[in-house]
Amino acid sequence: MSGPGLVLSTYLNDHYAAAVAAAELARRMAAQRRGSSDAGEFSALAGEVADDARALRVILSELGVPVRRYKTVAAWLGEKVGRLKLNGRVRTPSPASPVVELDGLGMLITARAGVWRSLLTVARHDDRLDERELIELLGRADRQADTVRRLQARAAETAFGASEETVG
């Protein structure tokens, strides 16, 4: 593969790796919030993010783009290593951890919306891609971003809203 095909292959593999990391992060966040008041939102979000990763994997297959396993494994490991961030606490997670994790998930969802937009451009010239499906995926990414913003605002209020400390 060379030229534009190689460029598209690299681009799609980078986004697929990010989608795998997003699915893993969303799944873990949903598992941590079982029984909470927002558990349903987290569970639905995790399911959709995983579905989107699978949809992108199908698109790679339809376009004949081989999955670069090393990128997928690196992204998966990166999500695991990201859990080890120093947070000033030894035994318990920081109240800021959900805020940071939702910030990251929001960025990954925004990036995935970008790949759907890019693929819509490709679909104009490549009938292997279904424009309606891509439009639906883009709409879902936009709704997911709204959900993450709502969840992030709640998490920030919990973590920082009642703080007696001042920044300075």
C-alpha positions in Angstrom: 0.0 0.0 0.0 1.3 3.4 -0.9 0.3 7.0 -1.6 -3.2 8.0 -0.4 -4.1 4.5 0.6 -1.2 4.4 3.0 -2.2 7.8 4.4 -5.8 6.7 4.9 -4.7 3.4 6.4 -2.5 5.1 9.0 -5.2 7.6 9.8 -7.8 5.0 10.3 -5.5 2.8 12.4 -4.7 5.7 14.6 -8.4 6.4 15.2 -9.2 2.7 15.7 -6.5 2.5 18.4 -8.0 5.6 20.1 -11.5 4.0 19.8 -10.2 0.9 21.5 -8.8 3.0 24.4 -12.0 5.0 24.6 -14.1 1.8 24.8 -11.8 0.4 27.6 -11.9 3.7 29.5 -15.7 4.0 29.2 -16.2 0.4 30.2 -14.1 0.8 33.3 -15.8 4.1 34.3 -19.2 2.4 33.9 -18.1 -0.5 36.1 -16.8 1.9 38.8 -20.2 3.7 38.9 -22.5 0.7 39.2 -25.1 1.5 41.7 -24.6 5.2 41.5 -27.2 7.7 40.4 -25.6 8.1 37.0 -24.8 4.4 36.4 -27.4 4.2 33.6 -25.8 7.1 31.7 -22.3 5.6 32.1 -23.5 2.1 31.1 -25.2 3.4 28.0 -22.2 5.6 27.0 -19.9 2.6 27.5 -22.0 0.5 25.2 -22.2 3.1 22.5 -18.5 3.8 22.6 -17.7 0.0 22.3 -20.2 -0.2 19.4 -18.5 2.7 17.7 -15.1 1.0 18.0 -16.7 -2.1 16.4 -18.2 0.0 13.6 -14.8 1.5 12.8 -13.3 -2.0 12.8 -15.9 -3.1 10.2 -15.2 0.0 8.1 -11.5 -0.8 8.1 -12.4 -4.3 6.9 -14.7 -3.0 4.2 -12.0 -0.7 2.9 -9.4 -3.5 3.0 -7.3 -1.7 5.6 -5.4 -4.1 7.8 -5.6 -3.4 11.6 -2.2 -2.6 13.0 -2.3 -4.6 16.2 0.7 -2.9 17.7 -1.2 0.4 17.6 -4.3 -1.2 19.2 -2.2 -2.9 21.9 -0.3 0.4 22.6 -3.5 2.3 23.0 -5.0 -0.4 25.3 -1.9 -0.4 27.4 -1.9 3.4 27.5 -5.3 3.4 29.0 -4.1 1.0 31.7 -1.0 3.0 32.4 -3.1 6.2 32.6 -4.8 4.7 35.7 -1.4 5.0 37.5 -1.4 8.8 37.5 -0.1 10.4 40.7 -3.0 12.0 42.5 -1.6 12.8 46.0 -3.3 9.8 47.6 -1.9 6.4 48.3 -4.9 4.2 48.9 -7.9 6.0 47.5 -8.6 7.7 44.2 -8.7 11.4 44.0 -12.1 13.1 43.7 -10.6 14.7 40.6 -10.0 11.3 38.9 -13.5 11.1 37.3 -13.1 14.7 36.0 -9.8 13.9 34.4 -11.1 10.6 33.0 -14.2 12.3 31.5 -11.9 15.0 30.0 -10.0 12.3 28.3 -13.1 10.4 27.2 -14.5 13.7 25.8 -11.4 14.3 23.7 -11.5 10.7 22.3 -15.2 11.1 21.4 -14.4 14.4 19.7 -11.6 12.8 17.7 -14.0 10.0 16.7 -16.5 12.5 15.4 -13.6 13.8 13.3 -13.0 10.4 11.7 -16.7 10.1 10.9 -16.5 13.5 9.2 -13.4 12.5 7.3 -15.0 9.3 6.2 -18.0 11.2 4.9 -15.6 13.0 2.6 -14.1 9.7 1.5 -17.7 8.3 1.0 -18.3 10.8 -1.8 -15.7 9.0 -3.8 -15.9 5.4 -2.4 -19.2 3.5 -2.6 -17.9 0.9 0.0 -18.8 3.5 2.6 -22.5 4.1 3.6 -23.0 7.9 4.0 -26.2 7.4 6.0 -24.4 5.1 8.5 -21.6 7.7 8.9 -24.1 10.5 9.5 -25.7 8.4 12.2 -22.4 7.6 13.8 -21.5 11.3 13.7 -24.8 12.2 15.3 -24.2 9.6 18.0 -20.7 11.0 18.7 -22.2 14.4 19.1 -24.8 13.1 21.6 -22.0 11.2 23.4 -20.0 14.4 23.7 -23.1 16.1 25.2 -23.4 13.3 27.7 -19.8 13.5 28.7 -20.0 17.3 29.2 -23.0 16.8 31.5 -21.3 14.0 33.4 -18.0 16.0 33.6 -19.9 19.0 35.0 -21.4 16.9 37.7 -18.1 15.3 38.5 -16.4 18.7 38.7 -19.0 20.0 41.0 -18.5 17.0 43.3 -14.8 17.3 43.2 -14.3 21.0 43.3 -17.6 22.7 44.1 -17.7 22.2 47.8 -13.9 22.6 48.3 -12.8 24.9 51.1 -9.4 25.2 49.6 -8.7 28.2 47.4 -6.5 28.2 44.4 -3.7 30.5 44.6 
